[in-house]
Amino acid sequence: MHSVDEFSVEPVSAAAGRVSPGGIKAFRDAARGLTAHWGLYSTLAQTHGTEWIYFSDRIPCDVYRKQMDLFNPVRFVAEEWADLLLESGFRFFMITAKHHDGFCLWDTDSTDFKISACSFRRDILAELAPALRDRGIALHFYYSLVDWTHPAYRNDWPAYVDYYQAHVKELCSRFGKLGGILFDGCWPRIVFDDDDETSYFAARGNWDLQGTYALIHDLQPDAVITNNSHVPPLNGEDYQVWELDLPGENTVGFNCTQIGSLPTACWWNLNSGWSYQPWRHNVKSPAQIVSTMKSVADRGAVFLLNVGPRPFGDIHPEEQAVLRALPPLLR
């Protein structure tokens, strides 16, 4: 797959709505938030795995599902995660409710490919929500529009749109007040190089982003919406995000160089990758993170810092130490 300059986007009108003034102020005032890439793929991380391992290793779905018997994060304690955020000065937390592999970190009604069907038998999001709320930390969700394992993604596009929008409704209805939702997997500038990539990634029609954004703004009026699409924001989106770059920069090769009129955010990882990847473990120092934070603050953007929790349920001690060593907010 590769990125191109010529692209088209699906139409989204002003009917998609927008976040409340209070919601966008809370996001901007937060200044920094912690994010986490965590899911079934964490169990396959020991040698070369990443959050894309289902695709990169072309793992058959029935084989991949067997990891559900191994995903048992018994060290997970929502209150400890929330305390870490509080002690580190982060005002919100974003977690991968569903990544590209389609595995859900909550007890959704729409599939058994979920955390509560694993050996763990618990709902991660239901435990995190009150722990964060009790400490005044806003909860955000990452949600992948791409789904490598749901059959409707390849075979029945209207059914898949209904499926993912039902997820969005659950996420907006079950966990109290949300701070925001970030979507991923809608990449208008990406061209797929072969039929294999196309079968895993390509949308088979419009996502109905207008309907999705309107649903969120109706159910969660204070929640900010962004789409990690690497193109200028559409109606209904409330901020613009860059991965591993500052606003308007594209050193990584796929970011948007156009800065719109919306608030901006910059997303960095604390370790070498986004998810737990011990085979290339290399935690950045507090000084490195502070330098990046300052560059982001100087641009007036919100700073997002990512960690990759371990499969047994905790955040790596070295990552925790760096987070606790960060200074108070720079602005």
Secondary structure, DSSP 8 states (H G I E B T S, - for coil): -EE-S--------GGG----HHHHHHHHHH-EEEEE--SGGGGGTTTT--TTHHHHTT--HHHHHGGGGT---TT--HHHHHHHHHHHT-SEEEEEEE-TT--BSS--SS-S-BGGGSTT-S-HHHHHHHHHHHTT-EEEEEEES--SS-HHHHH-HHHHHHHHHHHHHHHHHSSSS--EEEEES--TTEE--SHHHHHHH--SS---HHHHHHHHHHH-TT-EEEE--SS---TT---EEEESS-TT--SSSSS-----SS-EEEEEESSSSSS--GGG-----HHHHHHHHHHHHHTT-EEEEEE---TTS---HHHHHHHHH--S---
